[in-house]
Amino acid sequence: MDENIPNQKPNMEYYFRLGVFGLAMIFLILSAFQLYISIESIIYTWFEHQYVPIVRSFVNLAVLVLSVYIIRLYFVNK
């Protein structure tokens, strides 16, 4: 649906684009979870067991900082 035309009814193309966007977002979320799980496995493989909690905390901190930055960039500033 074009934002510039106020009284335009949603058509099939709008619903198709909305569906493709929703499907892409689902795949994006699933891929992000799989990436996070894979990074956890890599940490357990590459580092000695006594260093795993330290590396995991740095990875979790990086994910937290990135998430806050993205939320602030796209949602708070609007």
C-alpha positions in Angstrom: 0.0 0.0 0.0 1.4 3.4 -1.0 1.7 5.7 2.0 1.1 8.8 -0.2 -2.4 7.8 -1.3 -4.6 8.1 1.8 -7.8 6.2 0.6 -6.2 3.4 -1.3 -7.5 -0.1 -0.3 -5.0 -2.8 0.4 -4.8 -5.2 -2.6 -3.3 -8.6 -3.1 0.2 -7.2 -3.8 0.1 -5.5 -0.4 -0.9 -8.7 1.4 1.7 -10.7 -0.6 4.5 -8.3 0.4 3.3 -8.3 4.0 3.4 -12.2 4.0 6.8 -12.3 2.4 8.1 -9.8 5.0 6.6 -11.8 7.9 8.1 -15.0 6.5 11.5 -13.3 6.1 11.3 -12.1 9.7 10.6 -15.6 11.0 13.6 -16.9 9.1 15.7 -14.1 10.4 14.8 -14.9 14.0 15.4 -18.6 13.5 18.8 -17.9 11.9 19.8 -15.6 14.8 19.0 -18.3 17.4 20.9 -20.9 15.4 23.9 -18.5 15.1 23.8 -17.9 18.8 23.7 -21.7 19.6 26.6 -22.3 17.1 28.7 -19.6 18.7 28.1 -21.3 22.1 29.3 -24.6 20.6 32.4 -22.9 19.1 33.2 -21.4 22.5 33.1 -24.8 24.1 35.3 -26.3 21.3 38.0 -23.6 21.1 38.5 -22.6 24.7 39.5 -24.5 27.8 36.8 -25.3 30.3 38.0 -22.7 32.8 37.7 -19.9 30.3 34.3 -20.8 28.9 32.3 -18.6 31.3 34.5 -15.6 30.7 34.2 -15.9 26.9 30.5 -16.6 27.1 30.0 -13.4 29.2 31.8 -11.3 26.6 29.7 -12.8 23.8 26.5 -12.2 25.8 27.6 -8.6 26.6 28.3 -8.0 22.9 24.8 -9.3 22.0 23.3 -7.2 24.6 25.1 -4.0 23.5 24.2 -4.7 19.8 20.5 -5.3 20.7 20.2 -2.1 22.7 21.9 -0.2 19.9 19.5 -1.6 17.3 16.5 -0.9 19.5 17.6 2.6 20.2 18.4 3.3 16.6 15.1 2.1 15.1 12.5 2.5 17.9 13.6 5.1 20.4 14.7 7.8 17.9 11.5 7.7 15.9 
